Amino acid sequence: MVQALLMALLALFNGTQGPTFWYFFREPVMAGFWVGLIYGDPVMGTMIGATINVSYLGWISAGGANASDLYWAGLLGTFVAIQGGMDIQQAVAFAVPVGLLGNYMHVAYMTIASIWPVRMDKLAEKGNWKGIRRLQLLGGPSVVVLVRCIPVFVIAYFGSEYIQILIDSLPTWAMNGLSATGKLLPALGMSMLMKFMWKKELAIFFVLGFTVAAYSGMTDLLLYAILGTVLAVVLLKLGFQAKPKEVE
């Protein structure tokens, strides 16, 4: 019961709109950490969440439309993996259909929450700014409780045994297929990210970083982040791609 309540609270933070909640609870790597902490294995939870996160590197919600629900993919994807004893690749493959299921919750949230702007317009006509502020603070989270917290609580409280039964009932070929798919999904996420970020002027730096990583065998990503930041600052100081001054 305590773990299910904590999962519901995590779902509230995970689904609430705002930069603080996005950075600390929405991203699958962070959601995985908190789920792992609730169930006694934060390291595995972080590893699963981080791997799921790679699959969503190219994720974007344009106009409120989602290709897949990032919120539940990390939250319930990690939960299913930990409770079902899956390996990381199988967990990633499971996270995608979980994310598609979460899309229904996202549509429900956007639909129900649309009543608040109408209510705020009426309050604005009366000059009731306190009521508007109250709806700003409580309107969105109240809908999150309804469409996300309650379902997560039910799944966390009643679902672990059924999840295990479901996993045990899957044939070996299906589990192998999930593992193979899970290995491909991070590459898909990286390719989606490269599609948005790729520039021919920067291609040489991508080749340089990939070559160093491949031949040096270093896996410390923080090191590459620091080196990349230093290199970027040096190039900016040297006037890399600086626009030439206009000739009068």
Secondary structure, DSSP 8 states (H G I E B T S, - for coil): -HHHHHHHHHHHHHHS-SHHHIIIIISHHHHHHHHHHHTT-HHHHHHHHHHHHHHTTT---BTTB-SS-HHHHHHHHHHHHHHHT--HHHHHHHHHHHHHHHHHHHHHHHHHHTHHHHHHHHHHHTT-HHHHHHHHHHHHHHHHIIIIIHHHHHHHHHHHHHHHHHHHHS-HHHHHHHHHHHHHHHHHHHHHHHHHH--GGGHHHHHHHHHHHHHH----HHHHHHHHHHHHHHHHHTTTT-------
